[in-house]
Amino acid sequence: MILLCLLIAYVGWLSSIAWPLSPVSGSILENNARSHVIDTDTITVGTYNIHSTKGTDGKRSIARIFDVLADSHPDFVGLNEVRGGAFDSTNQGQELAEMLDLSWIFLPVNKKLFSGYFGSAFLSRYQVKRYWVTPLVTTHISTSGIKSSNNRNLTSIELEMQGQSVMLLVTHLDRGELRLQQLEKVLEEFNKYAYVILLGDLNSTTDDPPIRKVLAASGVVDMVDAGQPHARHIDWILTRGFVAINKGSTPLGASDHPYYWAQVRLKDVQ
């Protein structure tokens, strides 16, 4: 009986661990035959924390998430809080890509023994040149000696539009003490590029100094606000080298986060 209790406790402990995953890279998305060469200077992008398809009513429905996404006809979408099965190869990003007829990549940050994979996903109407995943800082020890650990990553996707290299960045940052370190790393990457779009739940608002600093830089536009007074949103479409054509959002309901989308045009390309 003692051995059985110890075994149960050990299995329970194993199932509670979020095992980190190795970073990946590539140049071909899943179901890449659906993707087309980009032949336009105008694209629609979106960011959505889908809360593992759990709505504000406590019910899970991938069909409701699909309905939200489909209304904006997105070309590129960054999804956060996406789950993959513990005992099968499917994931919620893949399911949504199938429903939207888009290519996709699943970008999990960890896996638990019985509950499966968890992370972000990227859906695309167009072909990409390459993509790579960079792990973000995952461990922090505070001055009080309290240690926090949370696996997060940043995915960089390179496209070619009108002969110009364009970067899409997809991420989901921690809510705790790791957040500012991760945010600074992500914005450091953002600042490397002349044509770039950052999509994701940053768990950060314009109250955060790194956000205020990057918004003050030339050519950087918060496409969630798109010229309006800054709202206290934590999900971001942050761009450099693009102008806003149209934008929109869908309130809470299918998820505990709004969905934000923006139609943007590449600017100043000869």
N, C-alpha and C positions, 0 to 999 in steps of 0.2 A: 504493500500500500504506500509506504514511504517513497519507494522508487517510482511508483506510478505518479504520485503527486509531484515529485521532482521532475519527471519527464514532462508532465502537463505544464508545469511552470516554465520549463526550458523552451518548450514549443511556443508558449505564450510570449516569452521574451523575444524569441526569434521573429515571431510574426509582428512584433511592434517596431522592429528596426526598419528604418527607411534606408535600404542599401543604395549607396551612390552608384551611378553608372558612368562608364567611360565615355568621353566625348567622341562625336562622330563627325565625318565630313564627306562630301561627295559633290557630284555635278548633275545628277539625274534624280528627279523626284519620283515618288511612287505613282504608278499609273501615268507616266510621263507622256504617253500618247495623247492624253487629253490636252496637253499644253501646246501653246502656239508661240511662234516667234513674235516678239513685241513689234508692232508696226504703227504705233501711235505715241503721241507725246502726252496723252491724258490717261490716267488710270484711277480706279476707285480702290481705296484701301480701307481696312477696318480692323478694329481691335475689340476683343470680347473675352472677358473672363466668364466662362460658361458654368462655373460652380459645379462641375461634373454633371451638368444638365439638371441640377436640382433648382426648382423655382422657389419663389417666395412663399408659395403655398405648401412647400415641403415635398412636392411631388417631382419625380424625375421624368423628363420627356425630351428626347432628342428631336422629336418632330417640332416642338415649340422653338427650339434653338434654330432649326432649319428655317422655319417661317420668318424669324427675325433676320437672319442673314440673307435670305433669298430676296427680300424686299429691296435691298440696296444693290443687288447684282455686283458683288465685289469681284475684283480681279486678284487681290491679295488680301488674306486675312490672317492675323495673328491671334491664336486662341490660347487662353490660359486656363489652368485647373482642368486639364484633360486627362481622362483615365483610360488605361488599357487593361485588358483582362489578365488575371493571374494564370489562367490555364488555357488561354487561346491567344491568337496573334492579332486580334482586332483591337481597335481603340476608337474612342469617340471622334477624334479628328478624321480618321479614315471613314467612319460612317457618314459624317457630314460632307466630306469630299465626294463620296459616292452619290449622295443626294443632290449635291450642287454641280456635279459633273466637273470637278476640279482635280488637279494633282495635289499631292500632299506629302509632308514629312511629319513624323511624330518625334517630339523632342523631350522625352521624359528626363526628369532629374533624379528619380529614385524608383525603387521597386520594393514593395513589402511582400512577405512570403505568401499571404493568402489574398490580399486585396489588390495586388497587381501593380502596374506602372502608374506614375503620376507626373505631369509636367505640362508642356506647351505643345502646340502644333502649328504648322504653317500650311495654308491652302493657297493654291496658285492657279490662275488661268493661263499663265505664260511660262515659257521655259526660263530657266535660270542658268547662269554661267557656272556657279559653284556655291556651296554653302559650307559653313563650319560652325561647330559648337564650342564655346569657351566656358569652362566652369568658372563661376564667380566665387568670391570668398565665402566659405561656409562655416567658419568657426570664429567665435568671438569670446574673449574672456574679459569681463568687466573689471573695474577697479575693486569691486566687492568680491571678486573671485568667482562670480556666477558665469558659467559657460553656456553659451547658446550655440546651436548648430542647426543649419537648415540648408539643404542642397538646392542650389539655384544655378541657372546657366544663362548665357547670352548666345543667340544664334544670329550669325551674319550671313546674309544672302546677297550675292552679287548678280545684278541684271545688266543688260545692255539696252538702253532706250535711245533711239535716234543717234546711235554712234557714241553715246555717252555712258560711262560706267555709273551705275546707281546702286546704292547699298540699302537694303532693308534690314533692320535690326528687330528681333523679337525677344522679349524677356518678360519675366515676372519676378519682382523683387520681394525680399523678406519684409515682414511687418515690424520686426523687432530691432535689436541693436545692430544687426548686420546690414540693415537697409542703406544707411548713408554710405558705407564703404562700397556696397554693390552699386549704388546709384552713381557714385563718382567714377567707378570703372566703366559703367555703361555710357555715361556722358563723355568720358575720355575717348571712347571708341567712336561715338557719334561725331565728335569734333574733328575726327581725322578726314572726313569726307565733305566734298563740295555739294554732292547730290545724295541725300540720305533721308530715310524715313524710319523713325523709331516707333514701334508698335508694342504696347504692353501695359500691364498693371504694374505701375512703379510704386504703388503704395505711398506716393509722395504728391504734395500739392505745391502751389507757388509759394507757400510759406518756407519751403526748404531752400537754403542759400544756393545749392548747386543748380536747382531748377531756375531760380531767379537769374543767376549768372548766365546760363545758356540762353534764356529767353532774351536777354539784353544783347546778345551777339547779333551781328549783321546777318540778315537773311533767314534767321530762325523763326519759324511760325508754329504756334500752337494751333493745330487744325481742329482741335475740339472746340476751341473758342473762335478761331479764325477771324481775329480782329475785334471780337467782342470783349468786354471786361472779363478778366480771368475768373472763371468759376473754380470752386474747390473740388475739382475732379482728381481722381487718382489713376484713372486709365488714360493713356496718352497716345495721340498721333502727333509726333513732333517732327518737323521737316526743316530741311535746308535745301535751297535750290528749286523749290516748287511754289506755285501760287494756287490758292484755293479757287475752285470753280463752284463747288457745291459741298454741302455737308449735312449731316443729320445724326440723330441718335434715337434709340429706343429705350424707354424707361425700364425700371426693374419689373420683373414678372417671370419671364422664362428663366432668368438667373437673378442672383442678388446684386449684379452689376448691370449698368446700362451697356448697350452696344453703341459704339461710336464709329462712324464712317465718314470718309471725305473723298470727294473727287478732286484730283489735283493735276496740274499741268506742269511739266518740266519747263523751266524758264532759261532764257539767255543761252540757248544752244544754237550755234550757227550751223 
